[in-house]
Amino acid sequence: MPRFTLATIADAVGGELEGDPGLEIQRVRDVEDAVEGDICVLIHRRWAGRVAELRASAVIVPTDLEAVPRNVVRVANPRQALIRVLQLFYPEERPKGSVSAAAFVSPRATLGRDVFVAAGATIEDEAVIGDRCAIHGGAHVGRGVSLGEDSVLFPNVTLYPGVRIGRRARIHAGAVIGSDGFGYDRDDSGVQHKIPHVGGVEIGDDVEIGANSAIDRATMGATHIGDGCKIDNLVQIGHNCKLGKHCCIIGLAGLSGSVTLGDCCVLAGQAGVADHVTLADNVIVGAQSGVHRDLSPGPWAGSPAIPAGEAYKVYTALSRLPEMRKTLRALEERVRTLEGTATPSKGSG
C-alpha cells in the first residue's frame, strides 16, 4: 500500500493544509474506524463538534469548520475530496492488453490497441472494440457491436447484436444490453403475438451500468442512454426509452417502454415510470414512487407521484388517520345527538 505525505494529499484534493506537511498517511478510512496513520473525510456535519476526538492522524474537513487542534486539510466540497483521495490511494488497476487463447474472437471482429480479452469471453463477427478496452471472462459481445475506447465489460455481461456503446463505459457483471423489448399484441382469440424488435441500443460516453441490469432494444430506431448516465444494479429500462445526459437511476427502478427523461433526472430506488411518460430536465422521483403522467422539474413522491412537499403532508396525515377516524366518529355521534334534540323551526304565515 503506498504512503503519501499530507502535503501531497492536500495538493491532490485542492485543499488548504493546516498541520505537518511531511506527515505520512498510509490509509483512507471511515471517520469512526480511522486510527493513527489514517486520514478520514468529514462529510457529515454531525461530527463537526467532535473532530478533536477522532483517532485519525489527519482529517479532511469543510472550509468553514472552526479551528481544530490537529492536522487538517480544508476543502470546499468534502465529497469531491473523498473521490480524489480514494483515487490517489487506490488507483484502478487495468489489465494489460492481451487476448486469451481460451477466448473466442471472430477473425471478422476488429480490436483496437492494447485490448484485454479474458478466457471465456466471446466477440462475434463485425464487432468493433476500441483501444484499451477490457472484456472479462464470460462476457459476450454480439455481432456488429461497437464498444468505445477505455470501456470495461465485467464478467458475464451480454451485449446483443447491434448495440453501440461510447467511450469509458463501465458495465458490471450480469448486465444485459439489447435484449428484446416486452411487446406483444393479443388477437381476437386472446393469443399473444410477439412484436419483432428490430431496433438497437445506443449508449453515450462515461456511462456506468450496474450488475444484473437490463436495457431493452427498440422496436424500431434505438433505445438511447445519454452521456454520463449512472444506472444502479437491478434496473430495468424498456424498449425505445430515451434518457438525457447525466441521469441517475437507482436500484430496482423500472422504466416502461418509450419513457423519455430529460437531463439530470434522478429516479430513486423502486420507482416506476409508466409507458410513454416524459420527465423534464432535473426531475427527482422519490423511492417507491409511481409515475403515470408527465412531470415538470423538481422533486416528486408517492404513487401516483405528486409534488414532494404535498406528498410529505399526505404521509404525515396518514400516520394520524386512526386518531382522526375516532374524532370523526365522535363528531358524527355528537351531530346526531344535536339533531335529535333540536327544536324544528316554525314556518312563517
Buried (B, 14 or more C-beta within 10 A) or exposed (E): EEEBBBBBBBBBBEBEBBBEEEBEBBBBBEBEEBEEBBBBBBBEEEBBEEBEEBBBBBBBBBEEBEEBEBBBBBBEBBEEBBEBBEEBBEEEEEBEBEBBEEBEBBEEBEBBEBBBBBEBBBBBEBBBBBBBBBBBBBBBBBBBBBBBBBBBBBBBBBBBBBBBBBBBBBBBBBBBBBBBBBBEEEEEEEEEEEBEBEBBBBBBBBBBBBBBBBBBBBBEBBBBBBBBBBBBBBBBBBBBBBBBBBBBBBBBBBBBBBBBBBBBBBBBBBBBBBBEBBBBBBBBBBBBBBBEEEBEBEBBBBBEBBBBEEBBEEEEEEEEEEEEEEEEEEEEEEEEEEEEEEEEEEEEE
